[in-house]
C-alpha cells in the first residue's frame, strides 16, 4: 500500500535591506536553500520550499501559504542575518515542531579571496553569505522567552555529518507523523491480575495522536 506523503516546510530567513546593497547575494542564498531542499527530499517526504522570508509582511503571507500545506515540521534555514521579529509570527501561526538550520556554505570563509576583492561592499557581501551563526542567539532567546521548543542543526553544506543530521530529523518527523496517523485496534479486555500489560489509552492518544 502506498504511504501518504509527509510534508516538511522549509523557510529561509534574511533581511530585505541587504539585497539592493550586495548584488547577487539573494540569488546565492536561494541556491543554498534549494540545495538543502533537493538533497533531503524523499519519495514519501516532500520539502515545501517557501523561499526566503525577509520582512514581516512576507512572513505573514508565507505563514498563510504553509498553513494549507499540512506540514509536519518547520525547518528555518538562516541564510544570513535576519530579524527575529520576522520569523516569530511564522512559528506562532504554524505551531509545528521547529528545527533551526545553522548551516553555512563551507567550513570557513576564504579570507585570501575576500581580502583580494578590494571592495568593502563585495567583502561585506561575502561575509554575509557566512553570517548564519550570528542570528542563532537572537532566535534562541526569542524562542525561549516565547515558550517555543526548537532544535538546532549546526554545520556546513560540504560536511557529510550535516546531511546525516538532517536525514535523522527527517526520519524522526516521519516516525512521529506515522504515529499520529496510525490507527490502533484494541481486542478483548485486560486481565486484572497482570498489571504490567495495562496501557493508558488516553496518554497514548494525547502523546502520539494515535486513533484508538
trRosetta pair geometry for C-beta under 8 A, 3 or more apart (Angstrom, degrees):
i j d omega theta_ij theta_ji phi_ij phi_ji
3 44 5.1 8 87 -128 119 134
4 44 7.9 78 91 -157 30 97
4 181 7.0 -134 52 -175 134 166
5 44 5.6 -158 -115 -162 59 51
5 45 7.0 170 -164 -86 79 17
5 46 5.3 44 165 -14 126 110
6 44 6.3 41 14 145 89 82
6 45 5.3 -24 69 -109 93 69
6 46 7.2 177 84 24 40 74
6 72 5.3 -25 -172 3 102 143
6 173 6.7 155 147 129 140 101
6 174 5.6 -179 31 -107 162 71
6 177 5.0 121 -123 86 129 163
7 45 7.8 152 -92 -162 22 57
7 46 5.0 -26 -105 72 70 100
7 47 8.0 143 -157 -102 60 15
7 48 5.4 32 -172 -26 107 117
7 69 5.3 -150 154 153 157 97
7 70 5.8 102 38 87 133 73
7 71 4.8 -94 112 -105 102 58
7 72 6.2 135 67 1 59 84
8 40 8.0 -58 70 117 147 123
8 45 6.4 12 -2 -175 112 102
8 46 7.3 172 25 85 68 49
8 47 5.5 -28 71 -111 96 62
8 48 6.8 -176 83 19 39 81
8 71 6.2 83 -136 -156 20 98
8 72 6.3 -50 -83 57 65 85
8 73 5.0 -12 -129 62 90 94
8 74 7.8 177 -171 -86 67 22
8 75 6.2 40 160 -10 108 110
8 170 7.0 -82 -38 -115 157 81
8 173 6.1 47 -88 143 116 167
9 48 4.9 -33 -106 69 59 111
9 50 6.2 14 -167 -18 93 122
9 66 4.9 45 -120 -146 143 128
9 69 6.5 121 -82 85 101 138
9 71 3.9 -16 -27 -122 103 162
9 73 7.1 -158 33 95 75 47
9 74 4.7 -17 71 -114 113 68
9 75 6.7 -177 93 27 56 70
9 94 7.1 -94 39 -152 161 156
9 96 6.8 107 27 66 122 160
10 33 6.9 150 146 -173 120 98
10 36 6.8 170 -152 105 145 116
10 37 5.4 -154 53 -88 164 99
10 47 5.3 18 -13 -178 128 100
10 48 6.5 167 19 77 75 52
10 49 4.9 -23 70 -105 116 59
10 50 6.5 176 80 16 55 78
10 75 4.8 -13 -108 69 68 111
10 77 6.3 26 -174 -14 91 116
11 50 4.9 -17 -95 62 76 121
11 51 7.7 -4 -137 68 58 41
11 52 7.9 110 179 -121 61 28
11 53 5.6 2 -177 -5 109 118
11 62 6.3 100 -123 158 120 141
11 66 7.5 -51 -62 -61 116 150
11 74 6.7 -4 9 -171 112 96
11 75 7.1 164 26 86 64 57
11 76 5.6 -21 72 -112 95 63
11 77 6.9 -177 89 24 40 78
11 87 7.5 146 114 -127 132 96
11 90 6.3 178 165 160 178 161
12 29 6.7 139 179 148 145 106
12 30 7.3 -153 35 -102 167 54
12 33 4.5 -60 -63 -95 133 146
12 50 7.9 -167 16 78 69 75
12 51 6.4 -76 36 153 106 33
12 52 3.8 -48 92 -98 114 71
12 53 6.8 162 82 14 55 66
12 77 4.6 -35 -101 75 69 105
12 78 7.9 140 -155 -104 63 8
12 79 4.5 36 -171 -34 111 123
13 52 6.8 163 -86 -158 10 74
13 53 5.4 -25 -105 65 67 89
13 54 7.3 143 -164 -84 49 53
13 76 6.2 10 -14 -173 120 96
13 77 7.1 169 12 80 72 53
13 78 5.9 -30 58 -113 102 54
13 79 6.5 177 64 17 43 87
13 82 3.7 -138 142 53 103 178
13 86 6.1 140 -149 100 110 125
13 87 5.3 -30 -99 -69 147 118
13 135 7.5 -164 99 145 123 163
14 18 6.6 -95 166 40 107 133
14 26 7.3 155 111 -114 166 77
14 29 6.2 89 -76 126 142 164
14 52 4.9 5 11 -179 115 126
14 53 7.6 150 29 75 66 41
14 54 4.6 -26 79 -97 82 102
14 79 4.9 -39 -66 68 104 115
14 80 5.0 47 -125 47 92 98
14 81 7.7 67 -146 73 55 42
14 82 5.3 -92 -98 -83 10 106
15 18 5.1 88 81 -13 90 108
15 54 5.7 138 -133 -157 7 94
15 80 6.9 -94 15 96 89 107
15 81 6.1 -10 -13 97 127 80
15 82 5.6 -170 -49 -111 79 55
15 83 6.5 94 -99 -15 100 88
15 86 8.0 -153 -95 -26 63 155
16 19 6.2 -38 -163 5 50 113
16 54 3.9 124 -57 131 78 119
16 55 5.0 -4 -15 -51 137 104
16 58 7.9 137 -61 1 127 138
17 20 7.4 -60 -169 35 42 98
17 21 6.9 28 147 -10 69 121
18 21 5.7 -81 -156 46 39 109
18 22 5.6 -25 174 26 83 113
18 25 6.0 -84 142 95 110 149
18 26 7.6 149 98 -62 97 86
18 80 6.7 -63 42 101 177 150
18 128 6.3 169 -150 -180 140 160
19 22 7.2 -81 -132 55 18 74
19 25 6.5 -144 -115 68 51 103
19 26 4.5 22 -120 -46 105 128
19 54 7.6 43 -29 172 119 170
21 121 7.0 -141 167 -151 82 105
21 125 7.7 -172 114 -79 83 99
22 25 4.1 40 108 -23 111 135
22 121 6.7 -172 -100 172 73 85
22 122 7.7 133 -140 -109 86 37
22 124 6.7 -122 -90 97 125 91
22 125 3.4 158 -154 -103 122 110
22 128 6.4 161 28 42 175 144
23 125 7.4 -29 45 -116 52 163
24 27 5.6 -62 -155 45 53 110
24 28 5.8 57 149 -28 80 108
24 125 7.5 73 67 168 88 143
25 28 5.7 -59 -149 35 29 114
25 29 6.3 24 158 -16 66 108
25 80 7.3 16 170 -47 117 157
25 125 5.1 -126 -71 -158 119 102
25 128 6.2 6 -145 90 139 125
25 129 6.5 -138 -139 -69 87 91
26 29 6.0 -60 -150 37 28 107
26 30 6.4 30 153 -19 65 107
26 52 7.1 -146 -153 50 85 155
27 30 5.7 -53 -147 35 31 114
27 31 6.5 38 151 -25 62 104
28 31 5.6 -55 -158 29 31 116
28 32 7.0 31 148 -18 63 100
28 129 6.0 -38 117 -115 136 124
29 32 5.6 -47 -153 31 39 112
29 33 6.6 38 149 -18 66 104
29 52 6.4 57 113 -79 119 147
29 79 3.9 76 -171 178 122 127
29 80 6.1 -72 -100 -21 144 104
29 129 6.8 -147 -72 -125 87 77
30 33 5.6 -56 -151 37 35 113
30 34 6.4 38 151 -21 67 103
30 51 7.0 -11 -123 -142 103 77
30 52 6.3 -96 -84 -19 81 118
30 79 7.9 15 -58 -132 40 152
31 34 5.7 -50 -146 34 32 111
31 35 6.6 40 151 -25 62 102
32 35 5.5 -51 -155 28 33 117
32 36 6.9 34 149 -18 64 100
32 77 7.8 178 114 166 100 136
32 79 6.6 146 70 -131 124 92
32 103 7.9 177 166 106 119 103
32 105 6.1 -94 -103 -93 132 84
32 157 6.5 -115 -146 -65 96 147
33 36 5.8 -50 -155 32 36 111
33 37 6.5 34 150 -17 67 107
33 49 6.6 127 144 -152 105 115
33 51 7.5 104 111 -135 155 32
33 52 6.8 -159 -26 -62 161 89
33 77 5.5 150 -113 89 94 157
33 79 6.3 -40 -54 -88 111 118
34 37 5.5 -56 -146 40 35 112
34 38 6.0 31 158 -19 70 109
34 49 6.8 48 -102 -148 60 162
35 38 6.1 -57 -142 38 25 107
35 39 6.1 16 163 -16 62 116
35 157 6.3 33 114 -146 144 132
36 39 6.2 -66 -143 37 23 105
36 40 6.4 -4 172 1 63 115
36 47 7.9 -171 120 -169 76 157
36 75 7.9 -155 145 133 133 146
36 77 6.2 169 44 -97 165 144
36 101 7.0 45 -139 -169 158 165
36 103 7.2 120 -88 79 129 153
36 157 7.7 -99 -67 -111 84 102
36 166 7.4 -142 -156 -133 92 159
37 40 7.0 -77 -145 43 19 92
37 41 6.4 30 162 -39 61 110
37 47 4.3 -178 -151 115 80 142
37 49 4.3 -14 -102 -73 157 123
38 41 6.2 -52 -150 13 25 115
38 47 7.9 -111 -53 50 25 143
39 163 6.5 -78 144 -128 132 115
39 166 7.8 60 102 96 106 148
40 45 7.6 -69 139 113 79 133
40 47 6.2 94 80 -65 96 137
40 163 7.6 -160 -79 -150 89 79
40 166 5.1 -92 -97 143 132 122
40 167 6.6 -153 -130 -81 89 60
40 170 5.7 -177 180 -58 106 139
41 45 6.1 -164 -152 97 49 87
41 46 6.6 22 -140 -129 103 33
41 47 4.7 -100 -80 1 95 107
42 45 4.1 52 45 34 96 102
42 170 7.0 123 -8 165 124 143
44 174 7.2 73 108 -126 115 126
45 170 5.8 34 -149 -164 171 115
45 173 7.8 91 -126 89 124 120
45 174 6.5 -76 -77 -76 116 112
48 66 6.6 135 117 -122 139 86
48 69 4.9 61 -109 -180 166 157
48 71 6.1 -104 32 -88 136 113
50 53 7.3 9 118 -45 111 100
50 62 5.0 95 166 -156 132 108
50 65 6.5 145 -129 89 113 125
50 66 5.9 -38 -77 -66 144 110
51 62 7.5 -131 61 -109 90 122
52 79 5.8 -42 -115 10 119 153
53 58 5.1 178 -144 113 71 108
53 59 5.0 82 -175 -87 131 68
53 62 5.2 -87 -88 5 118 160
53 82 7.8 72 89 -156 80 143
53 86 5.9 160 129 161 104 112
53 87 6.9 127 87 -89 133 71
53 90 6.8 -135 -38 -49 178 147
54 58 6.1 29 45 48 59 149
54 82 7.2 -112 -119 -124 60 105
54 86 6.9 -32 -159 -149 16 153
55 58 4.7 88 56 11 83 102
55 59 6.9 -138 96 -12 43 88
55 86 6.5 -113 -151 -119 5 113
56 59 5.3 -52 -149 29 34 120
56 60 6.8 35 156 -21 65 99
56 85 6.4 -36 -80 133 108 96
56 86 5.9 -118 -73 -109 55 62
56 89 6.9 77 -148 11 82 144
57 60 6.1 -53 -157 29 32 108
57 61 6.8 25 150 -12 64 107
58 61 5.6 -56 -149 40 38 111
58 62 6.0 39 154 -21 70 109
58 86 7.9 6 67 -157 93 106
59 62 5.8 -57 -144 38 27 110
59 63 6.2 29 157 -21 64 108
59 86 5.1 -176 -60 -173 135 65
59 87 6.9 -142 -124 -88 128 28
59 89 5.2 98 134 66 127 116
59 90 5.3 -110 -168 -46 93 100
60 63 5.9 -54 -147 34 28 111
60 64 6.6 28 155 -18 62 106
60 89 6.4 -32 -79 128 70 143
61 64 5.9 -58 -153 35 30 111
61 65 6.5 29 152 -19 64 107
62 65 5.7 -56 -150 36 33 112
62 66 6.3 26 156 -15 68 108
62 90 6.2 -19 93 -107 108 122
63 66 5.9 -58 -145 40 30 107
63 67 6.5 43 153 -33 63 100
63 89 6.3 -101 -36 126 155 88
63 90 4.5 -153 -79 -120 105 67
63 93 4.2 60 177 74 136 146
63 94 6.1 -128 -147 -45 89 93
64 67 5.7 -46 -154 18 32 118
64 68 7.6 23 154 -12 58 100
64 93 7.8 -53 -62 157 52 150
65 68 6.4 -65 -170 33 36 105
65 69 7.2 32 142 -24 66 110
66 69 5.2 -55 -153 27 48 119
66 71 5.8 -21 -180 -9 99 133
66 74 7.6 63 167 -107 152 106
66 90 7.5 54 36 -160 143 100
66 94 5.9 -21 106 -100 124 125
67 93 6.9 -74 -68 145 116 105
67 94 6.6 -140 -82 -104 73 73
71 74 6.2 80 124 -73 141 72
71 94 6.8 -12 60 -167 121 124
71 96 5.4 -23 102 -96 101 164
72 96 6.8 134 148 -151 17 118
72 97 7.6 -4 147 31 61 105
72 173 5.3 122 112 -178 118 103
72 176 7.1 152 175 87 119 104
72 177 4.5 -34 -131 -79 151 128
73 96 5.6 168 -128 158 21 113
73 97 4.7 -37 -121 71 84 98
73 98 7.7 173 -170 -79 76 19
73 99 6.3 27 167 -2 119 109
73 169 7.4 -177 149 160 165 102
73 173 4.5 -81 -15 -116 137 130
74 90 7.4 166 -167 138 149 105
74 91 6.8 -176 90 -109 155 70
74 94 5.6 96 -62 106 142 150
74 96 4.4 118 -20 81 99 118
74 97 6.9 172 25 81 73 44
74 98 5.3 -22 73 -104 101 65
74 99 7.3 174 89 27 49 69
75 99 4.9 -24 -109 71 72 102
75 101 5.8 39 179 -29 99 116
75 169 8.0 108 -91 123 112 142
76 87 6.1 62 -141 -153 138 138
76 91 7.7 -28 -59 -71 136 108
76 98 6.4 6 -7 -164 114 97
76 99 7.1 176 22 86 71 48
76 100 5.1 -24 67 -112 106 63
76 101 6.5 -171 86 17 48 80
76 139 7.5 175 113 -153 147 148
77 101 4.3 -19 -107 63 63 129
77 103 6.9 -48 -142 41 89 108
78 81 8.0 17 -177 -98 104 23
78 82 6.4 -143 -139 17 79 114
78 100 6.8 28 -26 -176 108 92
78 101 6.5 -167 14 82 72 67
78 102 5.9 9 36 -103 127 56
78 103 7.8 142 52 31 80 60
78 132 4.5 118 99 -149 108 79
78 133 8.0 136 99 -52 145 23
78 135 5.0 -174 -148 65 134 128
78 136 6.9 -100 -19 -65 168 74
78 139 7.4 -116 -80 -26 127 150
79 82 7.5 71 45 -41 77 121
79 132 7.3 -74 -174 -94 5 89
80 128 4.8 27 -149 169 131 87
80 129 6.6 -49 -89 -97 109 27
80 131 4.8 47 -156 63 70 108
80 132 7.1 -69 -100 -72 27 54
80 135 7.9 97 130 -21 33 132
81 128 6.8 -81 11 -142 94 87
81 131 4.8 -48 -34 135 85 130
81 134 5.4 -35 -90 87 101 119
81 135 5.1 159 -133 -58 55 107
82 86 5.7 -90 169 53 104 137
82 87 6.7 77 123 -31 127 114
82 135 5.4 38 40 -127 70 156
83 86 4.8 100 74 -10 87 102
83 87 7.9 174 95 0 54 82
84 87 6.1 -65 -150 44 44 97
84 88 5.8 52 157 -36 78 106
84 135 7.7 166 -62 -170 79 95
84 138 5.0 -142 -42 145 121 102
84 139 5.6 -180 -105 -92 102 53
84 141 7.8 -72 -88 68 166 88
84 142 4.3 156 176 -20 144 159
85 88 6.2 -39 -130 22 29 116
85 89 7.9 31 174 -15 54 98
86 89 7.8 -76 176 27 24 99
86 90 8.0 8 141 -7 59 112
87 90 5.6 -59 -161 35 51 114
87 91 6.3 45 150 -18 80 106
87 139 6.7 -6 68 -120 144 105
88 91 5.9 -60 -149 38 34 108
88 92 6.1 30 158 -18 69 111
88 142 5.8 -96 -81 154 119 133
88 143 8.0 -159 -107 -76 86 63
88 146 6.7 167 -144 -59 112 164
89 92 5.7 -57 -143 40 32 112
89 93 6.0 28 161 -19 67 111
90 93 6.0 -62 -146 38 26 107
90 94 6.1 8 164 -7 65 116
91 94 6.4 -65 -138 43 24 100
91 95 7.9 94 164 -68 52 32
91 98 5.8 8 -130 -85 115 138
91 143 7.4 -59 134 -107 169 97
91 148 5.8 41 146 -148 135 154
92 95 7.3 12 179 -61 28 72
92 146 7.5 -91 -79 176 105 139
92 148 7.7 -90 -77 -82 68 131
97 149 7.3 -40 -134 95 71 106
97 173 7.3 -160 66 -106 135 93
97 176 7.7 51 -12 88 152 165
98 143 7.3 -143 87 -129 154 139
98 148 6.5 29 14 160 146 110
98 149 6.9 157 38 97 98 58
98 150 4.1 -42 92 -110 112 89
98 151 7.3 163 98 24 63 63
99 150 7.1 162 -92 -165 23 76
99 151 5.2 -20 -115 68 72 94
99 152 7.7 155 -167 -94 59 22
99 153 6.3 26 175 -10 105 107
99 169 5.6 69 -107 -166 159 152
100 136 6.9 125 141 -125 140 84
100 139 6.1 137 -122 123 147 147
100 140 7.8 -101 13 -70 168 80
100 150 5.7 44 -19 169 105 125
100 151 7.0 -168 23 91 76 41
100 152 4.7 -24 69 -107 105 73
100 153 7.2 -178 86 24 52 67
101 132 7.9 -69 120 -160 67 132
101 153 5.4 -14 -115 62 60 106
101 166 7.9 31 -112 -96 114 109
102 132 5.2 139 -159 142 61 114
102 133 5.7 68 -168 -92 116 64
102 136 5.2 14 -97 -81 132 128
102 152 5.6 18 -2 -174 117 104
102 153 6.6 179 34 84 72 49
102 154 4.5 -14 79 -103 115 73
102 155 7.7 108 90 17 73 47
103 132 6.4 -139 55 -152 29 169
103 153 6.6 -2 -55 108 104 98
103 154 7.4 -177 -75 -147 57 28
103 155 5.5 -4 -116 70 84 71
103 156 6.2 145 -167 -110 69 27
103 157 6.3 92 161 -58 109 71
103 162 6.0 106 -125 -161 113 136
104 130 5.0 43 -152 -143 126 71
104 132 4.9 -145 -72 15 79 128
104 133 7.3 -36 -48 -23 118 92
104 155 8.0 -145 31 113 69 35
104 156 4.8 -34 71 -108 76 92
104 157 7.5 -109 102 -7 38 85
105 129 6.2 4 -17 148 133 104
105 130 6.5 -80 22 -89 98 79
105 156 6.5 0 90 -161 23 100
105 157 5.6 -30 -153 19 38 122
105 158 7.8 38 150 -17 53 99
106 156 5.3 71 -159 169 13 139
106 157 6.7 -51 -71 50 50 89
106 158 5.1 25 -122 4 75 129
107 156 5.4 -148 -72 32 44 160
107 158 6.7 -75 -29 63 83 119
107 159 7.1 106 -76 -59 89 108
109 114 6.2 10 161 -29 113 140
109 126 7.0 106 -150 142 113 102
109 127 6.8 7 -115 -107 152 61
109 130 5.1 -106 -72 -4 102 170
110 113 4.0 35 114 18 115 117
110 114 6.4 149 91 -18 64 86
111 114 5.2 -52 -139 40 39 113
111 115 5.8 36 162 -18 71 106
112 115 6.2 -54 -141 39 24 106
112 116 6.4 21 156 -18 58 114
113 116 5.8 -68 -152 39 27 111
113 117 7.2 47 150 -45 62 90
113 126 7.6 -165 109 -154 102 157
114 117 5.9 -35 -165 -4 37 115
114 123 5.3 91 -178 -136 90 83
114 126 5.1 -163 -110 94 101 149
114 127 7.2 77 -139 -56 143 81
115 123 7.5 56 -88 -118 33 123
117 122 4.5 -146 171 100 139 123
117 123 5.2 -180 62 -67 135 79
117 126 7.1 -171 -38 -13 154 140
119 122 4.1 60 83 17 112 110
119 123 6.4 175 86 -15 55 86
120 123 5.5 -56 -143 38 31 114
120 124 6.2 32 158 -20 66 106
121 124 5.9 -56 -149 35 27 109
121 125 6.4 29 152 -20 62 107
122 125 5.5 -52 -148 35 33 115
122 126 6.5 36 153 -20 64 102
123 126 5.9 -53 -153 33 31 111
123 127 6.6 31 149 -18 63 105
124 127 5.5 -54 -150 36 35 113
124 128 6.3 38 151 -23 67 104
125 128 5.6 -51 -147 32 32 113
125 129 6.9 39 152 -25 61 98
126 129 5.8 -48 -159 23 35 114
126 130 7.4 12 150 1 61 105
127 130 6.1 -74 -162 47 38 99
127 131 6.4 60 140 -56 70 103
128 131 4.9 -35 -144 -2 43 131
131 134 5.0 -35 -173 22 84 123
131 135 7.3 75 139 -18 86 96
132 135 6.9 -76 -175 33 36 100
132 136 7.3 46 142 -41 70 102
133 136 5.4 -37 -157 2 49 123
133 154 7.7 53 -98 -135 99 109
134 137 8.0 -52 -178 23 34 96
135 138 5.5 -63 -162 44 56 113
135 139 5.8 54 145 -23 84 108
136 139 5.8 -59 -145 39 30 109
136 140 6.0 28 160 -19 67 110
136 152 6.7 64 -147 -135 118 141
137 140 5.7 -57 -142 39 29 111
137 141 6.2 31 160 -21 66 107
138 141 6.0 -56 -148 35 27 110
138 142 6.5 21 157 -14 62 109
139 142 6.0 -63 -151 39 28 108
139 143 6.2 24 156 -16 67 110
139 150 7.9 -101 143 111 104 170
140 143 5.8 -57 -144 40 29 109
140 144 6.1 31 156 -21 65 108
140 150 7.4 -139 -113 72 66 133
140 152 7.5 -26 -83 -57 113 134
141 144 5.7 -54 -145 36 28 112
141 145 6.3 22 158 -14 64 108
142 145 5.9 -57 -146 40 29 107
142 146 6.0 17 157 -11 64 116
143 146 5.8 -67 -142 46 28 105
143 148 4.2 -91 -156 71 82 106
143 149 7.8 -174 167 -30 115 2
143 150 5.1 -22 175 -1 160 133
144 147 7.9 37 177 -65 27 27
144 148 7.8 -77 -50 49 20 72
151 169 7.5 -173 88 -111 139 124
153 162 6.9 102 161 -151 109 76
153 165 5.0 152 -138 127 113 132
153 166 6.4 78 -163 -72 166 73
153 169 7.0 -84 -61 -27 133 145
155 159 4.8 -126 -179 67 111 138
155 161 6.1 -161 -121 92 141 91
155 162 3.1 -170 109 -89 148 107
155 165 6.8 159 -12 27 142 138
156 159 5.0 93 59 -6 76 111
156 162 6.2 -146 52 -42 32 153
157 162 6.9 -95 -95 87 22 154
159 162 4.3 89 80 -7 100 106
159 163 7.5 178 96 -4 60 80
160 163 5.7 -58 -155 39 42 108
160 164 6.3 46 148 -24 71 103
161 164 5.5 -51 -148 33 35 115
161 165 6.6 38 153 -21 64 101
162 165 5.8 -55 -156 32 31 111
162 166 6.6 27 150 -15 64 105
163 166 5.6 -51 -147 37 37 112
163 167 6.2 41 153 -21 67 104
164 167 5.6 -53 -147 37 32 113
164 168 6.4 34 152 -22 64 105
165 168 5.7 -55 -151 34 31 113
165 169 6.7 28 153 -17 64 103
166 169 5.8 -54 -151 35 35 109
166 170 6.6 38 149 -20 65 101
167 170 5.5 -51 -152 33 35 114
167 171 6.5 40 148 -21 65 102
168 171 5.4 -47 -150 33 36 116
168 172 6.4 37 151 -20 65 103
169 172 5.5 -47 -144 36 36 113
169 173 6.3 40 154 -21 65 104
170 173 5.7 -55 -149 36 31 112
170 174 6.3 32 153 -19 65 106
171 174 5.8 -57 -150 36 29 111
171 175 6.3 28 154 -19 65 107
172 175 5.7 -54 -147 35 31 111
172 176 6.3 27 157 -16 65 107
173 176 5.9 -56 -146 38 29 108
173 177 6.1 23 158 -15 65 111
174 177 5.9 -61 -145 41 27 107
174 178 6.1 29 157 -22 65 108
175 178 5.8 -55 -146 35 27 111
175 179 6.6 28 154 -19 62 105
176 179 5.8 -55 -154 34 31 112
176 180 6.5 31 150 -21 65 105
176 208 7.6 -147 -153 -140 63 76
177 180 5.4 -50 -147 34 36 113
177 181 6.3 21 158 -7 68 109
178 181 6.0 -63 -143 47 29 101
178 182 6.2 51 150 -51 63 101
179 182 5.4 -41 -148 4 31 124
179 208 4.1 -85 150 -168 119 116
179 209 6.7 106 117 52 80 88
179 210 6.0 -63 172 -66 74 95
180 208 6.2 -146 -77 162 54 65
180 209 3.5 16 -135 74 78 136
180 210 7.2 -113 -122 -63 24 49
181 209 7.7 13 -39 110 36 116
182 208 7.4 -17 42 140 116 123
182 210 5.0 -27 77 -123 99 91
182 211 7.1 -168 98 31 49 75
183 210 7.4 153 -104 -172 22 77
183 211 4.7 -26 -110 75 74 106
183 212 8.0 167 -161 -89 58 13
184 204 7.4 -56 38 149 156 142
184 210 5.3 26 -5 166 116 125
184 211 7.1 166 22 84 70 51
184 212 5.3 -27 70 -113 99 60
186 201 7.3 -37 -59 -96 149 134
186 212 6.3 19 -19 -176 116 99
190 194 7.4 -136 -175 67 85 93
190 197 6.5 176 -137 95 98 105
190 198 6.0 44 -140 -98 153 76
191 194 5.0 53 78 16 102 104
191 197 7.7 46 44 52 84 135
194 197 4.9 23 125 10 113 114
195 198 6.1 -33 -168 -5 50 116
199 204 6.4 26 164 -44 109 132
200 203 3.9 40 106 17 119 115
200 204 6.5 164 93 -19 63 83
201 204 5.3 -48 -146 33 37 118
201 205 6.4 33 157 -15 67 104
201 212 5.1 43 -164 -94 116 170
202 205 6.1 -59 -152 39 29 106
202 206 6.0 23 155 -16 66 113
203 206 5.6 -56 -137 42 31 110
203 207 5.8 24 165 -16 68 113
204 207 6.4 -63 -142 40 19 103
204 208 6.2 -33 179 31 59 111
204 210 5.4 -49 149 52 95 125
204 212 6.7 89 90 -65 126 120
205 208 7.2 -79 -127 58 16 74
205 209 6.8 33 -170 -134 54 14
205 210 5.6 -107 -100 63 54 70
205 211 7.3 63 -119 -97 102 27
205 212 6.0 -79 -65 -13 112 108
